[in-house]
Amino acid sequence: MNEVSQYESFTPVEDPRPWVRHVVVGMSTLTVVVLGVSYHTSRKVVTPATSQAGPAVVAAPTPRNAMSSSPSAATARSGGGAPPTLPPGALRDGTFTGSVVSTRRGDVQVEMTVARGRITRSHAVVYPQGKSRDRQINDEALPKYDAAVLAAQSAQIDAVSGATVTWSGYTASLQAAIDQARA
């Protein structure tokens, strides 16, 4: 028998435009690179001044507005009368320690200090340091987190690459300390 199967008689047709595949692959690669570079991992920071409730005064008086002629400002400066009430969301002065947050690398606990309604110090009092790699990562990341908190005045800070586990514990414990300062 001299039968030819249908597969043996198939002759592939050559693509008349081989460059099209290269263009499509190149554009796809470029799209993936652009999307990867433009992806933002940080969360949007919502401050009381930008919330929908309208502007709120949360900053301590500066020399410019400390010379206000309003009676309540003069009473607050002179120390006479009742202590001023805090605006909603403002922080009480003092040192506040957040809860211990367990992460897969170890526990994290943050302590913060508030003066004149602003966070003036934030640092981790407990953090993973059992392994040399943990110490190396946290020695680099924790000072950056401390500085970011002072700039943001909130727990809404960006993670340091390679230290996201510590970041999750740090921000959760810091938020607990902030909640104590607002109570």
C-alpha positions, -999 to 999 in steps of 0.1 A, spaced: 0 0 0 12 33 -10 -11 55 11 2 88 24 -12 100 57 -25 135 59 4 145 82 31 134 58 16 154 29 14 187 50 37 214 37 42 244 60 34 277 45 61 303 52 50 335 69 52 363 43 59 389 71 84 374 96 92 408 111 56 411 125 64 385 152 95 404 162 76 437 165 49 421 186 74 404 209 94 437 212 63 458 220 51 433 246 85 433 263 85 471 263 50 472 278 60 448 306 91 469 314 72 502 315 45 487 337 70 472 360 90 504 364 59 526 370 43 502 396 41 520 429 41 499 461 34 526 485 0 535 499 -16 569 495 -10 591 525 -42 607 537 -34 635 562 -61 653 581 -55 684 560 -64 665 528 -92 644 541 -128 649 531 -137 663 565 -119 695 555 -87 711 568 -78 703 604 -52 720 625 -28 694 638 6 711 636 21 728 666 21 766 664 50 781 645 66 814 652 45 829 624 11 819 638 22 819 675 18 857 675 -19 854 669 -40 880 686 -69 856 693 -79 854 730 -77 816 730 -41 816 716 -31 842 742 -46 821 770 -29 790 758 5 808 757 2 824 791 -8 791 807 -40 807 822 -75 792 819 -84 757 808 -60 736 788 -67 738 750 -87 709 736 -71 688 709 -85 689 674 -98 656 662 -70 633 652 -43 653 671 -18 636 692 -12 640 729 23 647 741 42 618 757 60 586 749 38 558 736 48 521 730 29 502 704 19 466 707 43 437 700 36 425 664 47 390 656 62 385 621 76 354 604 111 368 612 104 377 648 86 403 670 86 440 663 76 468 687 79 505 682 81 534 707 73 570 696 75 603 713 51 632 707 59 668 716 36 697 708 13 674 689 40 661 665 59 628 664 95 638 673 110 604 677 101 569 665 122 538 669 119 500 672 126 487 707 121 451 697 130 438 662 143 406 646 180 402 652 185 365 658 204 359 626 232 380 611 211 386 580 182 400 602 207 423 619 221 435 586 187 442 571 173 460 601 205 480 607 199 495 573 161 497 573 151 508 607 168 542 606 151 548 573 117 539 588 124 562 618 132 591 595 102 584 572 78 585 602 91 619 612 85 632 577 51 616 572 39 621 608 20 588 604 24 551 599 19 554 562 55 550 551 71 532 522 88 498 528 126 494 523 134 468 497 143 436 514 128 446 548 91 443 541 86 418 569 100 443 594 81 471 577 48 453 583 55 448 620 69 483 624 40 501 608 14 480 627 31 486 661 36 523 652 -1 526 643 -10 511 678 12 538 694 -4 565 673 -39 552 684 -28 555 720 -17 590 715 -51 599 700 -71 584 728 
